[in-house]
Amino acid sequence: MDWARPARQVGQHAHNLALVSRLIAGHGPVSRAELAQRSGLTKTTVTQLTGELLDAGLVRELGTARHSGPGRPATHLVVNASGPVGVGVQIEADHVAGCLLDLTGRVRDRALRRVDDLHGDPAAVVKAAEPVLRRLLASADARDTVAAGIAVGVPGRVDGEDRVRSAELGWVDVPLSRLLTHRLAELSGGVIPVSVHDGFRLTALAERWFGGADAARPLVVVGGELSLGVGVVGTGEGWDRSPSGPLGHVRVRRGGDRCRCGARGCLETVAGPRALLRAENPDTPVASRLPGGDGRMRGLARSEAPEVRAALRRAASALGGALTGLLVVHGPATVVLGGHLAPLGARFAEQVADELGRGHPEREPLVRASPLGGDAVALAAAATVTRRLVEDPARWLAS
């Protein structure tokens, strides 16, 4: 089917199916009569559409509710927690993590593979991802459900053909989706759709969907596990087109330490995980949060050593300066410190807010640390799969 140019009748049907699916997801448990009232569709049409969603396993009936008026008691519908699931994977230079997410947003399983260094070796990434995917797909099989798709988050830019360019991984135009699809076909003999996403965008989406963020305010989420990036999520639709990208190589100081990119004065050299950990111990190994970096960053936040406090103040000042321009563009927004910045906690967030306040004296910036864990990218990646099922069920039915 040509999804780009649907026939008018097919397009209207897909629209109505998506409308009913979203209403069930947003307002369930909900009866067919309520769906007809909320959607403006006829009861006959709603009955037909909900029948399709039931047959596809996307929704289920709860049974009849208590009923005091005339007529038959109403049967209520909810999203099916036992329906298709999404697999989310996050790739960093020192680990591959994944999670299995059901349609209600509940995590059903998690997996983690620690590695020494995946920098510059796409084949090693595919190999490291294999046991993670095996575990999660086996978990889906054990639940007698089907994995509707696999979404992968990487610390870098992804083009329209899912080719990855990542300084953190040392990749230039790596066709990760194709590599993973080929390996999955060898493992399972079947084809599961694989998509690849900018991990910084996923970090921001995780805050919108799972972090308790105010839906009425734009979000600017800054962080990263082993690098620095930013993702911006607005208040409307189009989450898959929200702006994101690396931030670590924005120049924030004249001169300064030399960055891994070869330049001097990059934000990475002041607020990146390597720079922060060096303040306490130059020999401290750098790790993302899941393989152990979380505890080291929390240790920095608790430290009262003068050199550590000074390093954190410099980092907060540099971050505030780098983010000021974004807030000019996007207006009042909630700034969330994610990735390796999240464990630095409320005191560090206040220091960033103070710096932003100097750039925006007319309003008090809202800055907070993320409550999410080290697999936030995997969580949001899986949610891109399940949300597409709810938002575009016709595509799933057609497959």
RAURVEN-V234874 format. One record per residue. RES is the residue in three letters. SS is DSSP state (@ for helix, = for strand, . for the rest). NEAR is the number of other ideal C-beta (glycine too) atoms within 10 Angstrom. D_CENTER is the distance of its C-alpha to the mean C-alpha in whole Angstrom. Layout:
# RAURVEN-V234874
RES/SS/NEAR/D_CENTER + RES/SS/NEAR/D_CENTER
This chain:
# RAURVEN-V234874
MET/./12/29 + ASP/./7/28 + TRP/./12/25 + ALA/./5/26 + ARG/./7/29 + PRO/./15/29 + ALA/./10/33 + ARG/@/7/33 + GLN/@/8/34 + VAL/@/14/31 + GLY/@/13/29 + GLN/@/11/30 + HIS/@/17/30 + ALA/@/19/26 + HIS/@/13/26 + ASN/@/18/27 + LEU/@/23/26 + ALA/@/17/22 + LEU/@/17/24 + VAL/@/27/25 + SER/@/25/22 + ARG/@/16/20 + LEU/@/18/23 + ILE/@/25/23 + ALA/@/21/19 + GLY/@/11/20 + HIS/@/13/23 + GLY/./18/24 + PRO/./16/26 + VAL/=/22/28 + SER/=/19/32 + ARG/@/19/32 + ALA/@/13/35 + GLU/@/18/32 + LEU/@/23/30 + ALA/@/17/33 + GLN/@/13/33 + ARG/@/15/30 + SER/@/16/29 + GLY/./9/33 + LEU/./18/33 + THR/./10/37 + LYS/@/12/37 + THR/@/10/38 + THR/@/16/35 + VAL/@/24/32 + THR/@/13/34 + GLN/@/15/34 + LEU/@/23/30 + THR/@/23/29 + GLY/@/11/31 + GLU/@/17/29 + LEU/@/23/26 + LEU/@/14/28 + ASP/@/10/29 + ALA/./19/26 + GLY/./17/24 + LEU/./25/22 + VAL/=/25/24 + ARG/=/19/27 + GLU/=/13/30 + LEU/=/14/30 + GLY/=/9/34 + THR/=/12/36 + ALA/./11/36 + ARG/./6/39 + HIS/./10/41 + SER/./5/44 + GLY/./6/45 + PRO/./5/47 + GLY/./7/45 + ARG/./7/43 + PRO/./13/40 + ALA/./17/37 + THR/=/15/34 + HIS/=/18/31 + LEU/=/25/28 + VAL/=/17/24 + VAL/=/22/21 + ASN/./20/22 + ALA/./15/20 + SER/./13/22 + GLY/./21/21 + PRO/./20/19 + VAL/=/28/16 + GLY/=/28/12 + VAL/=/29/12 + GLY/=/32/9 + VAL/=/26/10 + GLN/=/32/9 + ILE/=/30/12 + GLU/=/29/14 + ALA/./22/18 + ASP/./21/19 + HIS/=/25/17 + VAL/=/27/15 + ALA/=/30/13 + GLY/=/28/12 + CYS/=/28/12 + LEU/=/25/13 + LEU/=/27/12 + ASP/./21/15 + LEU/./26/15 + THR/./14/16 + GLY/./17/12 + ARG/./10/14 + VAL/=/15/14 + ARG/=/18/17 + ASP/=/17/17 + ARG/=/19/15 + ALA/=/22/16 + LEU/=/18/17 + ARG/=/18/19 + ARG/=/14/20 + VAL/./16/22 + ASP/./8/24 + ASP/./11/23 + LEU/./24/21 + HIS/./16/22 + GLY/./12/24 + ASP/./16/24 + PRO/@/18/22 + ALA/@/10/24 + ALA/@/15/23 + VAL/@/26/20 + VAL/@/19/20 + LYS/@/15/23 + ALA/@/18/21 + ALA/@/25/18 + GLU/@/17/21 + PRO/@/14/21 + VAL/@/23/18 + LEU/@/26/18 + ARG/@/13/21 + ARG/@/16/21 + LEU/@/27/18 + LEU/@/22/20 + ALA/@/13/23 + SER/@/19/21 + ALA/@/21/20 + ASP/@/12/24 + ALA/@/10/25 + ARG/./15/24 + ASP/./7/26 + THR/./20/23 + VAL/./14/21 + ALA/=/23/18 + ALA/=/23/17 + GLY/=/22/15 + ILE/=/26/13 + ALA/=/26/10 + VAL/=/29/10 + GLY/=/32/8 + VAL/=/28/11 + PRO/./29/12 + GLY/./24/14 + ARG/=/17/14 + VAL/=/23/14 + ASP/./11/17 + GLY/./5/18 + GLU/./10/19 + ASP/./20/16 + ARG/=/17/18 + VAL/=/25/17 + ARG/=/15/18 + SER/=/22/17 + ALA/./19/20 + GLU/./23/18 + LEU/./25/19 + GLY/./15/22 + TRP/=/22/21 + VAL/=/12/23 + ASP/=/9/22 + VAL/=/22/21 + PRO/=/16/21 + LEU/@/24/18 + SER/@/19/17 + ARG/@/14/21 + LEU/@/18/22 + LEU/@/24/19 + THR/@/17/21 + HIS/@/13/24 + ARG/@/17/24 + LEU/@/22/22 + ALA/@/12/25 + GLU/@/9/28 + LEU/@/13/26 + SER/@/14/26 + GLY/./7/28 + GLY/./10/26 + VAL/./9/23 + ILE/./20/20 + PRO/./15/18 + VAL/=/22/15 + SER/=/19/13 + VAL/=/27/12 + HIS/=/23/9 + ASP/=/24/9 + GLY/@/31/7 + PHE/@/32/8 + ARG/@/27/7 + LEU/@/28/3 + THR/@/33/5 + ALA/@/32/6 + LEU/@/29/5 + ALA/@/29/4 + GLU/@/26/8 + ARG/@/24/9 + TRP/@/19/8 + PHE/@/19/9 + GLY/./22/11 + GLY/./12/14 + ALA/./21/14 + ASP/./12/16 + ALA/./10/16 + ALA/./7/19 + ARG/./16/18 + PRO/=/23/16 + LEU/=/23/13 + VAL/=/23/13 + VAL/=/32/11 + VAL/=/28/13 + GLY/=/28/13 + GLY/./27/12 + GLU/./32/13 + LEU/./23/16 + SER/./28/16 + LEU/./29/15 + GLY/=/26/13 + VAL/=/26/12 + GLY/=/29/10 + VAL/=/20/12 + VAL/=/29/11 + GLY/./16/14 + THR/./12/16 + GLY/./7/17 + GLU/./8/15 + GLY/./8/14 + TRP/@/18/10 + ASP/@/12/10 + ARG/@/9/13 + SER/./18/12 + PRO/./17/13 + SER/=/23/12 + GLY/=/13/13 + PRO/=/23/15 + LEU/./24/17 + GLY/./25/19 + HIS/./20/22 + VAL/./17/23 + ARG/=/14/27 + VAL/./21/27 + ARG/./16/31 + ARG/./7/34 + GLY/./7/35 + GLY/./16/33 + ASP/./14/32 + ARG/=/12/31 + CYS/./21/27 + ARG/./15/26 + CYS/./13/26 + GLY/./8/30 + ALA/./13/30 + ARG/=/14/31 + GLY/./19/29 + CYS/=/26/26 + LEU/./26/23 + GLU/@/26/22 + THR/@/24/26 + VAL/@/25/25 + ALA/@/29/22 + GLY/./25/20 + PRO/@/26/20 + ARG/@/17/24 + ALA/@/22/25 + LEU/@/25/25 + LEU/@/23/26 + ARG/@/17/29 + ALA/@/19/30 + GLU/@/15/31 + ASN/./11/32 + PRO/./7/32 + ASP/./6/32 + THR/./17/29 + PRO/./12/26 + VAL/./19/23 + ALA/./23/20 + SER/./24/16 + ARG/@/25/16 + LEU/@/22/16 + PRO/@/18/19 + GLY/@/15/21 + GLY/@/25/20 + ASP/@/18/19 + GLY/@/10/22 + ARG/@/20/24 + MET/@/22/22 + ARG/@/15/23 + GLY/@/15/26 + LEU/@/24/26 + ALA/@/16/25 + ARG/@/11/28 + SER/./15/31 + GLU/./6/33 + ALA/./11/35 + PRO/@/8/36 + GLU/@/11/34 + VAL/@/19/31 + ARG/@/15/31 + ALA/@/11/32 + ALA/@/21/29 + LEU/@/20/27 + ARG/@/14/28 + ARG/@/18/28 + ALA/@/24/25 + ALA/@/26/24 + SER/@/19/27 + ALA/@/24/25 + LEU/@/28/22 + GLY/@/25/23 + GLY/@/18/25 + ALA/@/21/22 + LEU/@/24/20 + THR/@/15/24 + GLY/@/11/24 + LEU/@/18/20 + LEU/@/19/21 + VAL/@/10/24 + VAL/@/11/23 + HIS/@/16/20 + GLY/./9/23 + PRO/./12/22 + ALA/=/23/19 + THR/=/20/17 + VAL/=/23/16 + VAL/=/29/14 + LEU/=/23/14 + GLY/./26/11 + GLY/@/30/12 + HIS/@/29/15 + LEU/@/27/16 + ALA/@/26/15 + PRO/@/22/18 + LEU/@/23/21 + GLY/@/17/21 + ALA/@/12/22 + ARG/@/13/25 + PHE/@/24/23 + ALA/@/21/21 + GLU/@/13/25 + GLN/@/21/26 + VAL/@/26/23 + ALA/@/17/24 + ASP/@/15/28 + GLU/@/21/27 + LEU/@/23/25 + GLY/@/15/28 + ARG/@/12/31 + GLY/@/14/29 + HIS/./14/29 + PRO/./7/32 + GLU/./5/32 + ARG/./11/29 + GLU/./11/27 + PRO/./22/24 + LEU/=/15/21 + VAL/=/27/19 + ARG/=/20/18 + ALA/=/20/16 + SER/./24/13 + PRO/./14/14 + LEU/./20/11 + GLY/./16/12 + GLY/./23/11 + ASP/./26/9 + ALA/@/33/6 + VAL/@/34/4 + ALA/@/34/6 + LEU/@/28/6 + ALA/@/32/3 + ALA/@/33/5 + ALA/@/32/8 + ALA/@/23/7 + THR/@/22/8 + VAL/@/23/11 + THR/@/26/12 + ARG/@/21/12 + ARG/@/19/14 + LEU/@/23/16 + VAL/@/19/17 + GLU/@/14/17 + ASP/./18/19 + PRO/@/22/21 + ALA/@/21/24 + ARG/@/16/22 + TRP/@/20/21 + LEU/@/14/25 + ALA/@/11/26 + SER/./10/25
